[in-house]
Structures are given as C-alpha cells and as structure tokens.
Amino acid sequence: MSGARRERFTGWAGRSDEVSELVAAATVVVLRDGPAGLETLMMRRSSKLSFVGGMWVFPGGRVDDADYPPDRPDDVFAASRAAAVREASEEADQSISIDDLVPYSHWVPPTTVDKRFATWFFLAPAPAGPVTVDGGEIKEHAWWRPAYTLERHRAGELEMLPPTYITLMELAEHATADEALAAARARGDSIPHYATRVALDSGVPVSLWHEDAGYQTHDAGAPGPRHRLTLLDDGWQFERT
C-alpha cells in the first residue's frame, strides 16, 4: 500500500470527541467452487462514491426500515439478514435464500470514522445464474480465490478495508465452499465481534481488536498479547497471540 493509500487509514487513528451514530448494515460473502477451489464474489465500488470509493468489497449495504420484521421492529439481526438478501439482489442480481445465510462476524468501525456502519457479515452459497452489476455504484465484479485477492492487494493492485481482508484471510484456509460454510455453522452462537480501534506505530496505522495489549489505551507499542492488523506498505500483517 502506497503512502497515499495509507493516509485513508492514518486519519482513523486516535480518539474522537464527536462520535457519529452507528448505522446497521449487512454484508453477504457469496461463495462458490471454481476450477482451483473456493472463490468469493468481489465487487469494486465506484471511485466517485464518498464512502470507501474505489475499494473492492462483498455485496452489502445499510439496513432499510422495510428490512425489519413487522412484528419485531427492533430486531436488528433479523433486519440484517433481510438486508443481506436484498443487497445481493440489488447489487449483483444474486437471488439468495435467507435460510442459506450463515452468520459469520460482526464489525464496528473506529469512532473516528465519519460514516459508521455496524455490519453483520454472512456467508452464503452462490445461486444459479450470472452476476449483473449496474455500472454505477458498482463498477466491476470478479470471482476470485481469497488467496489471489490478497496477493493482488499485497501487490498494491486493489484496495480493501480491514474487515474484508480478515474475512478473506480466514476463508483462504478452506478448500471448498461447503467446507467454509460447514466451519462457520459449527461455531454456533460463538460469532466473532470486532469493535475496531486504530492507533499509529511509528506512523503506520494499526487496527486493534479486543485482547490486544494496546486496545484499551490506543497504544500500538504496548507490550503484551496481540490481536491486530498492521497496515504496512509492503503488505498487511495480522497478529493474534
């Protein structure tokens, strides 16, 4: 990642006196088996968009009022499931059954970010039929192996957010879509929740999560356990002890 690209994350470091309201959102990681094994559907957002413009993402977006069940107007999880299905249809023309969604993780961005989305990530098997994007908000799409996507990111050929990176890193450990889905289902209710904090280590932004020694103090140099992603120029480095 070049120095210019790093600036996007450097500005997220530290604490903020004014914290933006959290908005519920959902992301669906669509999986299929390609010639070389597991692939995920990746989509590039238009560089003209104010929020993560130009980045490669999974299909997803904010939860709308209509996504909430009429009899459970405060059920954010149920609304997130509905939003994941809707966004897959709107952004990629993928008709995913809500029953096929497997909860995978939940992410909350740093308090320093202007637009803050508390996002449920779901896995889902790819349905039959081609992917179609509108060419407006979404400019491109591709089916790539997680390891290949990470390699392109390491080479500076594409941009992504840390939650996307961590998800791809974990999925790269699975050979097939069925294997990844089965592993996610086997966790039951033990779904990881990530409330991100960003600190600087010699000018390099570091995403910190619970159990990291520097998490509470925003001190990336604090000695002790690690649960972090260091956004180095020559490739991001994940540590968890």
Summary of the structure (lengths in Angstrom):
residues: 241
radius of gyration: 17.5
end to end distance: 24.9
largest distance: 51.3
contacts: 727
relative contact order: 0.19
helix: 25%
strand: 30%
